[in-house]
Amino acid sequence: MTGRLTALLTIIALFALFSASHANTSEAAIKAARFAQDEETSRLVFEFSSLPPFTYFTLKNPDRVVIDLQGVDNNYSFSTLDIDSSVIRRIRQSTPKTQNDTRIVIETTKKLSPNLFSLDASNGYDDRLVIELVDPGFVGQGQIVNSAAPNRDKDIIVVIDAGHGGVDPGSVGPAGTYEKRITLSIAKMLESSINKEPGMKAVMTRTGDYYISPNDRPKIAAKAQADLLVSIHADAFTTPQPRGGSVWVLSKGRADSELGRLLEQTERSSELLGAAAEVIEDRDTERYFAETIFNMSMDLSRASSYEISNVMIDEMKGVTKMHKKVPQSASLAVLTAPETPSILVEVGFISNPQEEKNLNWRKHRERLADAMFTSIKAFFKKTPPDGTLWAQWKQNEPQQHKVASGESLSLLAQRYGTSVVKLKSENNLSSDMVRIGQVLTIPSS
């Protein structure tokens, strides 16, 4: 009996030791790694069997970014990771803080600003850790340069933002359609139409399947000195019934908080003020002056965004059912460019089987892109930005006047600085009589 008890206790002790040793082993593992480069940002994406806690810090001489992954085994080999970058030398492992952790070292050729965030498993993807390394000294094609006069061409610049991308697929339809692919397809169609139009130029936030942070997208619009940002998305809901498109603008609450954030960033404030900052000598009043400028600018942007949203809704009605018949407002990061009118267009519910089918039909996507293009043209034809080719064309167009009650040719001639004779000649009038509602062309002086 005693021998059996001793043997049993030995087995229990061995089992407990075995369990304890396995409890201390890593529960997570790196399953895959990917690398992508986009202008000033390098991105590394790690996929995990389960998302681990992580910390990171930077070192210099030489420059490095060090990432500690807690409870992750260190068996993954980075030798197979294809890295073609001028700012990243290599990625390697180093001695972790504990044997159950993994320490990753990213050696860089210069100081980069790291930004790390995790994405939970969804839509068939594993848990992911995204590492963005931003080059603060990058000067790109659209870099803003402060000068006395705007450094831009005469084109109307429209930034087209294809929603989601890369590790962020967006919503997924019942048949497996990825939102990121639909939005990029429509964005490229819209880009083609805009670039064919004289006096207009399209700038894409992304041209392929890669991830861009929502906070970085309005920065692209600011760098390009855009006259409009259009972000394209496909809606989704928990049930398949909802359908239809909608157009969204930034809510005033978000815009005001964004203003507060911008004002705390002195360098950004100077960038937005441009040449105006150079003439402000009283440092005590600079903040209040900047706040006034920002408020006026953002109010104007919101008003323009709302106006073009109404035009967009009217055009889209001819292509698809509209889920919302008036512009909607929300706190959306992509719409926070302070000086750029910005709208987000939901082209339909990808979660609705019929609309998913429609969105997979190229002709339907072309019609949606055409409706957006027609809306943009109509808006800018009415209110072209100062300094653009379209503004010059509008100035050279004959001015027209709709006759109201109590108005006469002599009164209109006096108002517009011309003569009755010229008015009659321009409009082929045989008498001095005009009728209410009649549209007259005003002769150029």
Buried (B, 14 or more C-beta within 10 A) or exposed (E): EEEEEEEEEEEEEEEEEEEEEEEEEBBBBBEEBBBBBBBBBBBBBBBBBEBBEBEBEBEEEEBBBBBBBBBBBBEBEBEEBEBEBEBBBEBEBEEBEEEBBBBBBBBBEEBBEBBBEBBEBEEEBBBBBBBBBBBEEEEEEBEBEBEEEEEBEEBBBBBBBBBBBBBBBBBBBEEEBBBBBBBBBBBBBBBEBBEEBEBBBBBBBBBEBBBBBBEBBBBBBBBBBBBBBBBBBBBBBEEBEBBBBBBBBBBEEBBEEBBEEBBEEEEBBBBBBBEEBEEBEEEEEBBEBBBEBBBEBBEEBBEBBBBBBBBBBBBBBEBBEBBBEEBBBEEBBBBBBBBBBBBBBBBBBBBBBEBBBBBBEEEBBBBBBBBBBBBBBBBBEEEBBEEBBBBEEBEEEEEEBEBEEEBEBEEBBEEBEBBBEBBBEBBEBEEEEBEEEBEBBBBEE
